[in-house]
Amino acid sequence: MSASVKKAPSGEWLGYPKLGLEDIEHESFKVAKQFAESMVQNRKGRVYLLMDHNMYQKFLGAVRKKYGDISASNVEKAASQALKTWIEEVESK
C-alpha cells in the first residue's frame, strides 16, 4: 500500500452504542466533520410514539403555546422535557 493512501476507517468505535466525537480518530472524519457528527447522531436512542388524534393535537397545541410554533426542534424539546420530568418523577419514588 502506498504511503499516501490511508487505511479505511475501522476499529471498535464503529460499533459503539455511545459514540462521541472524541471516539472518532480517523483523519478522514477530522476533515469532513459533518460525517463524524452524523455518525454520532445516528447512534442516539430513539423513541417512536403513536398518539391518537386528540392527544396529538393537544400536544402540538401545548408546544405552540410554550414555544410559539410547532417546528421539529420545538416538538423535540417538548418531548425531551416531558421524558425528563417523567423519569425524575419515577426515580424519586
C-alpha positions as CSV (number, residue, x, y, z in Angstrom):
1,M,0.0,0.0,0.0
2,S,1.3,3.4,-0.9
3,A,2.2,5.8,1.9
4,S,-0.2,8.4,0.6
5,V,-3.2,6.0,0.8
6,K,-4.7,5.8,4.2
7,K,-6.4,2.7,5.6
8,A,-10.2,2.8,5.6
9,P,-11.9,3.7,8.9
10,S,-12.2,0.6,11.1
11,G,-11.9,-0.3,14.7
12,E,-14.1,-0.7,17.8
13,W,-15.7,2.8,17.6
14,L,-17.8,1.8,14.6
15,G,-19.9,-0.3,17.0
16,Y,-20.0,2.0,20.0
17,P,-23.6,2.4,21.2
18,K,-22.5,5.5,23.0
19,L,-20.3,7.0,20.3
20,G,-19.0,10.5,20.9
21,L,-16.9,12.8,18.6
22,E,-13.9,12.1,20.8
23,D,-14.1,8.4,19.9
24,I,-13.6,9.0,16.2
25,E,-9.9,9.3,15.4
26,H,-9.6,8.6,11.7
27,E,-8.3,11.6,9.9
28,S,-10.9,11.5,7.1
29,F,-13.6,12.3,9.8
30,K,-11.5,15.2,11.1
31,V,-11.5,16.8,7.6
32,A,-15.3,16.1,7.0
33,K,-16.5,16.8,10.5
34,Q,-20.2,16.6,9.4
35,F,-19.8,12.9,8.7
36,A,-18.4,12.2,12.2
37,E,-21.3,14.3,13.7
38,S,-23.8,12.3,11.6
39,M,-22.3,9.0,12.9
40,V,-22.7,10.3,16.5
41,Q,-26.3,11.5,15.9
42,N,-27.3,8.2,14.2
43,R,-26.2,6.2,17.3
44,K,-28.5,8.1,19.7
45,G,-31.5,6.3,21.1
46,R,-35.0,6.9,19.7
47,V,-38.5,6.5,20.9
48,Y,-41.4,6.5,18.5
49,L,-44.7,7.3,20.0
50,L,-48.1,6.8,18.4
51,M,-50.8,9.1,19.7
52,D,-54.5,9.2,18.9
53,H,-55.5,12.4,17.1
54,N,-56.9,14.3,20.1
55,M,-53.8,13.7,22.2
56,Y,-51.6,14.7,19.3
57,Q,-53.5,17.9,18.8
58,K,-53.3,18.7,22.5
59,F,-49.6,18.1,22.5
60,L,-49.0,20.3,19.4
61,G,-51.2,23.0,20.9
62,A,-49.1,22.9,24.1
63,V,-45.9,23.1,22.1
64,R,-47.2,26.0,20.1
65,K,-48.3,27.8,23.4
66,K,-44.9,27.3,25.0
67,Y,-42.5,27.8,22.1
68,G,-44.6,29.9,19.6
69,D,-44.6,27.3,16.8
70,I,-44.5,23.6,16.2
71,S,-41.2,23.2,14.4
72,A,-39.5,19.9,14.7
73,S,-36.9,21.3,17.1
74,N,-39.6,22.6,19.4
75,V,-41.5,19.4,19.3
76,E,-38.3,17.5,20.2
77,K,-37.6,20.0,23.1
78,A,-41.1,19.5,24.5
79,A,-40.9,15.7,24.2
80,S,-37.5,15.6,25.8
81,Q,-38.6,17.8,28.6
82,A,-41.7,15.6,29.2
83,L,-39.5,12.5,29.3
84,K,-37.0,14.1,31.7
85,T,-39.8,15.2,34.0
86,W,-41.4,11.7,34.0
87,I,-38.0,10.0,34.6
88,E,-37.3,12.3,37.6
89,E,-40.8,11.6,39.0
90,V,-40.3,7.8,38.7
91,E,-36.8,7.9,40.1
92,S,-37.9,10.0,43.1
93,K,-40.3,7.3,44.3
